[in-house]
């Protein structure tokens, strides 16, 4: 009898794990191959609307908040593609790896997304925002006649400094900052020291001709949806992350009118 209940318990655990996986599973997977034969896996949350969001870096199943948000956005008609860039280039999951990712992978994904005939937007958080800006700069150089294809980018708590800020000196940003005219939305947590530099960053991003919006999210820290110790406001904002993204897309859409 004990063996029977032990076996039943194992079946229930497996069933719950499968259910949990299916709750956050994307509709489909796509693999694209770059010119140097790098294969990039993309999780796709398909939707019937006319907007497509590329970003929320896929993290081999551990990006729970991003996946829930992508599902919610898809239900509201916004398609989401989550590329696994680090795995594609066999890089460790550390900040320094992002500088080693060439932009041609993301550009290839944009070209593939173009086939959907949808308005394409980009989203990234933290240091991932640097890769997006580099890719956009290279895209604009090669696709000057396709300006309207990209609708804009959402930069969530961007970390774009080249090094640690020095007291009394203006921050030095990555080279891609201020080199694009793509409309940008900058979102930063109110409870982070980076909030004090948001005005300087916004001004620097505008130098390339971008329309830049900047919003502080009340009562949250940076990386709020990636934290292991979220406070109540951070839990609340994370649960409403899809609404925050939709509001950002609304503002970015105004830049084209």
N, C-alpha and C positions, 0 to 999 in steps of 0.2 A: 504493500500500500504506500509506504514511504517513497519507494522508487517511482510509483505512478504519479504522486504529487510533485516529486522532483522533476519528472519529465514534463508534466503539465506546466510547471513554473517556467521551465526553459522555453517552452513553446510560446508562453505569454510574453516573455521578455523579448524574444525574437520578433513576435508580432508587433509589439509596441515600437521596436526599433525600426521595423519596416514602415510602419505607419508614420513615424516621425520623419523618416527619410522622404516619404512620398509627399508629406505636407509641404516640404520645402524644395521638392524636385522641380526643375524647370521643365518646360514643355518638350524641349529637344536640345540636342547638342549639335554643334557644327565645328568642323575643323578646317582652318584655312592654312595654306602653305605660302610662305613668303618666297621671294626670289632666291634666297640662300637656303631654301628647303627646310626652314624652321616651321614646325607645325604648331599652331596655336589653337587650343581648344576653347570653345565659347559656349557658355550656357545661355540658352535663349528662352526668355519668358515672352512668348508671342502675344500679340494683341492686334485688334482690327483698326485701331486709330491711325492717325497720320503722323505720330511722333515716335521717334526711336531714340532711346538713351543708351549710350555705350559707356560702360564704366563699372563702378562697384566691384573692383577687382575680385575675381573668383579666387577663393582660398581653399580649394579642395574640400568643400563641404562645411567649413568651420565659420563661414561668414553668415551666421544665422540672421542677424538684423538686416543685412543687405538683401538676403534672399526673401525674407518676409516682405520687405519693402518692394522688391521687384515683382513679387506676386500681386501685391496690392495695386501697384502701378499698372500691371498688365490687365487687371480686372477693370481698371478705369480707362483702358484704351491706349496706354503708353507702353510700347514694346521695349524690353530691356535686354541688352546683350552684355554678358559678364565674361570677359576674356581672362584666361589664366596666363598672364605674361611671364611670371617668374618661372613657372614650371616649363613653359615653352623654351626659355633660354637657359634652363637648368641652373638657376641662380638661387642662393639661399634667401630666406625671407627676412632680410635685414635691410635697413634704410639705404645703405651704400649700394645695394644691388640695382636700385632704380636707375642710377646714372649709367649703368652698363647695358641697359635695354635700348636697342636701336629703335628709332622712330618708324622704320619701315613696316614693322609689324602692325602697329596701330593704324598707320595709313592704309595698309592692306585691308584691315577690318572696316575702315570707313568706306573704302571702295566697294567692299562686299555689301555693306549696309545700303549703299546707294541704289542697289538693284531693287530694294523694297519700295522705292519712290517716296519714302517718308522723309520728313524733316528730321535731321540728325542733330542730337545734342550729346555732349560729353559730360561726365561727372567723375570726380575723384576726390580723395580726402588725404590730408596730411602731405607727406612727401610725394605721393603719387601725382599730385597736381603738377609737379615739375615735368613729368613725362608727358602729360597731356599738352602743356604749353609748348614743349619742344616739338611734339608731333604737329600741332596746329601751325606753328611757324613754318615747318617744312612743307606741310600741306598747302599753305597759302602761296609759297614760292612756286610750287609745281602746278597748282590748280587755280590760278588767278581768275579764271573765267567762271569758276564754280563757287563764288562767294556765298550764294544763297543756300548752298547745300547744307552747310553747317549753321545751325541756328544759334549756337552759343555753348558755353561751358559753365558748369557749377563747380566752384572750388570750395570744398568744405574744409574748414580750419587749415588753409594752405600753409605749408612749411617750405618756403621758397628762398630762405637765406642761404648764402654760400657757406657761411660759418656762424659761430656763435656771435651774437651782437656785442659790440664793445661800447661801454658807457661813453657818452659824448660824441659818438660817431654815427652817422646815418647807416642803416643796414645795407649790406651788399647782397644783391639778389642774383639768382641764376640768370644766365645770359638770355634766356627766352622771355623773361619778364619785360614787358613794354615793347615787344617785337611783333605782336599780333593785333589785328583789328577786330577779332572775334568778340561779340558781346559776352561779358563775364558777370557771374554772380558770385560774390565772396561771402561766405557764411562763417562766422567765428563765434566761439563761446564767450559769453560775457565774463565768465569766471576764469579767464586765462590771461597771463601777462601779454599775450600776443594782441589782445584787444587794443592796447595802446599804440600799436604800430599799424593798425588797419588803415588809417588815413594816409600814411606814407606809402603803404603797399598799393592802395587804390590809385593814388596819383601816379605811381610808377607804372602800373598796368595800363593806364590810359595813354601813355606816351606813344603807343603804336597806333592809336586811333580807336581803341576799344571803347564802347559804352560799358561802364563798370558800375554795378550795383553792389553795395556792401550792407550786410545786416548782421547785427549782434543778436544771438539767441539768448534770452534771459535765463539766468540761474544755472547755466551748464558750463562745463569745462570743454576744452578741446578733446577730440577723440571720444566724445560722449557716448557714441553707440558701439565703441570698441572696448569699453572699460569693464574690468572685473568687479569694480566697486561702485557702480552707479548710484547716485542719490535719487531721490524721488523725482525732481524735475527732469533729470537725465533719462530715467525710465519712461517718463511721460513723453518727452520729445522723441525718443527712439521709437515709441509705439506710433507716433504720428509723423514719422520720417517721410512717408510717401506724400503727405500733405505739404510738407516743407519743400519737397522736390517739385511738386506741381505748382506751388506758388512761385518758385524760382523760375520755372519754365514760362510762367505767365509774364514775369518781368522781362525775361530774355526775348520773348515774343514782341514786346513793345518796342524793343530796340530796332526792329525791322520795319516798323510802321512810320 
